[in-house]
Amino acid sequence: MNYLHTEDVIIAQCTSGGLGAINVIRVSGQALEGIYKKITKTRKNPIANTILQKNIYINNTLLDHCLVSYFKSPNSFTGEDVLEINCHGGDYISQNIITCLCDAKLTRHALPGEFTFRSYYNGKIDLIQAESINDLIKSETNIFANKSMENMTGRLSDEIKKIKENAQGITANVEYDLDLNENEFDNANNKLLSIKVESMVSRLMKLNESTLFSNIIRRGIRIVLAGKPNVGKSSLFNHLLGYGRSIVSETAGTTRDTIEAVLEISGYRVKIIDTAGYWESDNQIEMMGIKKMEEEILESDIILFLGEKIDDLDLLRNVVKDKIYIKILSKCDINKSNGYDVGVCSLNGDGMADLLTILSTKIHEVSNTKNIAAEYYINKRQQGAINSLIISGNNILNQIKNNVSHDIIADLLHGFIDILNEIVNPINKEDIINEIFSTFCVGK
């Protein structure tokens, strides 16, 4: 994909396909007044930031009666002229308009994420903000959506830019003093230089502390239901979901494979996994189910261990290992036993509020964050760059400590700044651009 063909006029549907009241078609490019007048049969130039009822024509054929918006460069999402055609819903009408405009050589189909790329290319947003738009679209929880919105408004970008400004200031000072004094700095200057670099590394380490939090809100928290057969795992699974996802039967071993579902608890994306019961078996299929359960436990963050009597807790050492777990007395309407954290009954809902309170506490324990507002959301690409920056910064500190030539320090600082640019504004990095924007949906 080549996103650098920015001279083209691009078009795509912004709303999802299928039946609906309205579809929105977006057009972006330079000097769209001519296209506007041609497809609406209007002689006057459009007025910026207006929305008007217009018929849409191609080659004198009426395609639809629409609401058409016009945004004049640079005051648009992409920084170019933008038309937004609000046509009637249904796939046929919108796709017919798009096809006719492309066939008439007025536009071409947009690449995935190409509108957002043009916004980045034209300086309306930086790369972190572009990625956060995609994150917001894909978010499934309140926390993920809020953190994506924070990045869209520049919270993470501002911190990276402050670090970059510091790095540029340090580099300028090093190069200026080299011009004045070819005999290098004295020890006092070296100490001051170390303090400044240490401050940058410290800020990066602070950012890096958000890695665990970021991974959790992106992939979610894995919660596995475990216990003996017919102990009530599937009933609890269905109750937490609010509908019958797992088969429930009095026959032991009904669940042979793992069953997964995603929901939101305390703002986090949570994947709950129902598993086969844990018991000794010579049946090959049942053994496969037990093995699958053991694999899920290894990948889990929290285990909900269900039992019916005190002896069932003996399984804990085989099941939970070093994981965070909650001991749940199942079918508490008929079972009574000490040693459990909470008792529940999936039939009448007894104990469920208490279980969710305990579970919420465990989720916060897993997320390892006391103040969500202070955390940053950092994606995998950004995490990799931040790790590289920390390594680079520590290397610069070691070189200063070893009293290496300061022209070498200046070169290392330039390399440090190049990595910072990769996070916010990569230069001549087409592979990074393609990798990021190709994951967007078409029309965004």
URRAQUI-V205791 format. One line per field, one symbol per residue. ss: DSSP state (a for helix, b for strand, c for the rest). phi: phi as a letter, one per 30 degrees, with the letter a starting at -180 (. if undefined). psi: psi as a letter, one per 30 degrees, with the letter a starting at -180 (. if undefined). A space follows every 50 residues. Layout:
BEGIN
ss->???
phi->???
psi->???
END
This chain:
BEGIN
ss->cccccccccbbbbccccccccbbbbbbbbcccaaaaaaaacccccccccb bbbbbbbbccbbbbbbbbbbbcccccccccbbbbbbbbccaaaaaaaaaa aaaccccbbccccaaaaaaaacccccaaaaaaaaaaaacccaaaaaaaaa aaccaaaaaaaaaaaaaaaaaaaaaaaaaaccccccaaaaaaaaaaaaaa aaaaaaaaccaaaaaaaaacbbbbbbbcccccaaaaaaaaaccccccccc ccccccccbbbbbbbccbbbbbbbcccccccccaaaaaaaaaaaaaaaac cbbbbbbccaaaaaaaaaaccccbbbbbbccccccccccccbbccccccc caaaaaaaaaaaaaaaaccccaaacccccaaaaaaaaaaaaaaaaaaaaa accccaaaaaaaaaaaaaaaaaaacccccaaaaaaaaccccccc
phi->.cddddddccbadccddjdadbccccbblchdeddedddchcddddcdhb bbdbdcbbhicdcacbcbcbbcecdbddicdbcbcccddjdddddddddd ddddidbbdddeidddeddddcidbcdddddddddddcdcbdddddddde dddjddedddddddddddddddddddddddbddidddddddddddddedd ddddddddddddedddddcjccccdblddicjddddeddddjaddcdcbd ddiedcbdbcacbcbhicdbccbdbddcadacdddddddddddddddddd cbccccbcbddddddeddcdhcddbbccddhddbcbadjcdacbbddcie iddddddddddddddddhbcbedddccbdddddddddddddddddddddd ddhdedddeddddddddededddcadchbdddedddddddddjc
psi->kjfgifflklklkfllllklekkkkkkkakigeeeeeeffhkekklkkhl klkkkkkkhgkkeljlkkkkkkkgilefflkkkjjjlllkeeeeeeeeee eeeggfllkklkgfeeeeeeeggelaeeeeefeeeeefkfleeeeeeeee eeggeeeeeeeeeeeeeeeeeeeeeeeeeejfgllleeeeeeeeeeeeee eeeeeeeffgeeeeeefeflkkkkklalkgfgeeeeeeeefgliekkklf kkgejflkkllklkkhfkkkjkjkllljlkkfkeeeeeeeeeeeeeeefl ekkjkklflefffffeffefcglklkjkjlhfffkkklflekkljfefgk feeeeeeeeeeeeeeefhkfjeffkkkkleeeeeeeeeeeeeeeeeeeee eghlkfeeeeeeeeeeeeeeefeeikkhieeeeeeefffllkf.
END
